[in-house]
Amino acid sequence: MSASPLPETAPADALGGPALRAFFQLVEQWKLRITDQRRLLGDPPESTFYKWKRQQDGMPGRDTIERISYLLGIWKSLQILFPDPQQADAWLHRPNQAPLFGGHSALERMLSGNVADLYVVRQYLDAQRG
């Protein structure tokens, strides 16, 4: 019995441009400060960040692509949970009493700088979706 090969995935450099364009649209919609945007991306050097922002293209590393993927999943879950886009975007900024957030906003949790916190917020929202 032969093992079936794993499906091929696009290399990170092929995903860079689309991922960065989606990220910058997302953070504009969420009205995030530049410092918060950089933190969510894993604190790339300022020159790199502004080059990505200006060109809407680049070759971010796997960690950055993973972070953007979690952020897009968070956005998608919010759009499903809240039919009103403004309500969905506002949820991110509001204090949350769920034990995961301890009275802080989901954004505060996400801004810890740890990719694991992006994962945890996404997992929380996916669980809320059922």
Residue, then its C-alpha position, 0 to 999 in steps of 0.5 A: m500500500s503506497a502512502s498518498p502524498l500530502p497536498e502541496t501548499a503554496p510557498a510563503d513567498a507566494l502568499g506574502g502579497p495577498a496576506l499583507r493586502a488582507f492584513f492592511q485592509l483588516v487593520e484599517q477596518w478595525k481602526l488599529r494604531i500602527t504600533d498595534q499593527r506591528r505588534l500583531l505582525g510580530d514586531p517587524p522592524e519599522s522599515t520592513f513594516y512601512k515597506w510592506k504597508r507602502q507596497q502591499d507586497g513582500m515576503p514575510g516569514r512563516d510566523t507573520i503569515e501564520r499570524i495573519s491567518y489567525l487574524l483573518g480567522i478571527w475576522k471571519s468568525l466575528q462576521i459570522l457571529f455578528p451580522d452587523p459589521q460594526q458590531a463585529d468590529a467593535w467586539l474586538h475593542r470591548p471589555n470581555q468578562a469571559p475567563l479567557f479575557g479577564g475583563h480585558s478586550a480580545l484586542e488586548r489579549m491579542l496584543s501580548g505579542n505571542v502568536a499563541d494568544l491569536y490562536v486562543v482568541r480564534q479558538y474561542l470564537d470558533a467555539q462560540r460559533g459552535 
